[in-house]
Amino acid sequence: MKFHTLAATAMLTVFTAGGALAQQQITVNIGSSHPEANIWVYAMKNTFQPEVNRILGEAGEYEVNWVESYAGTLYKFTDTREAVMDGIVDVGMVGTVWEGANMPLQNVTYFTPFATSDHKMIIEIFDELSQSLPELRDSWAENGMVHLSSLITDSYDIYATFPVNSMDDLQNRKLNAPGTSANWLRGTGATPVDGALTTYYTNIQTGVTEGTLSFASGILPTRVYEVAPELTRVGIGSMYFGGIAANKDFFDGLPAPVQEAFREASKATSIAHGDYVADLAARAMEEMQAAGLTVHELPDAEKTAWVDGLPNIIEPWLDQTGDKGRVVLKAYFDALRDRGATPLRNWDEGL
């Protein structure tokens, strides 16, 4: 059952002492599986909603009545796609990283590690490609959604009970590396163990693992640094995590000025998201080091050995996605190089 309210059924006329004001009210159900302080949600609440209000307020024709369902009050992280697709919310955070079967094209960054640690560049690239590249745009549409703004992680590194000074230090180590990130450990001698930010602390504390591949903005709030006090900067890279999206039926039913307000607000949301992640990651490093985290840098020669020693982990993804995947991979790497990035491995070689 769809819970979203189409714009046409939610319009009211607002009256003032001077007569009727042609301001129509539209109810928008907005929500997420994560709390408002989370990096993938913060800008929804603090930028997207206010910007839509500002843009529509200046025009004076429409007004939004926001119905908020943040922090998993309606659905959990395993259901973000379905929540937006089925209209449980009209606008929501969608973690395509958890949708390898239904939205594999969006996971291209997770199959091409060591491409760039510039998370703002990733936002810019996927904001552009999700609108201009038919393969990505249509993938959202086929899942009943309209992509509005890109969501990312800051760069992945190793948080562990031990420092990594050479590849030998990874031999026979157990590291949390959920989902596709397990591929990043192939050929390193380390054993990937599934998990999530919410399980890393206990896994490491109890000896199930000895560390994790993760990012600063996620490690700080979960306090994993208390049990994994050795950070080795590896620069596996920033990843495209998913997007803020609107239910397609809902979005298509909005008046054109409201659609445009959503689009414009989404641009501001992307900028705010990038800034928030940068600020949080920087603060995380300060606070974690003050609490005892020791930071190491993996030597360049060892990083090169890691990158070159990986098998062709993009191949299974290309087998799954076919010609569409090849188009997305080429467009992504072209966009990286156009912006001055130098991937440590040319995963698009031979396309």
ABEGO torsion letter per residue (X at the ends): XBABBBAAAABBBBBBAAEBBBBBBBBBBBBBABBAABAAAAAAAAAAAAAAAAAAAAAGABBBBBBBBBGGAABBAAAAAAAAAAGABABBBBBAAAAAAABAAAAAAAABBGABABAAAAAAAAAAAAAABAAAAAAAAAAGBBBABBBBBBBBBBBBABBBABAAAABGBBBBBBEAAAAAABGAGBBBBBEBAAAAAAAAAAGABAEBBBBAAAAAAAGAAAABABBBBAGAEBBBAEBBBBBAAAAAABBAAAAAAAAAAAAAAAAAAAAAAAAAAAAAAAAAAAAGBBBBBBBAAAAAAAAAABBBAAAAAAAAAEAAAAAAAAAAAAAAAAAGBBBABBAABGX
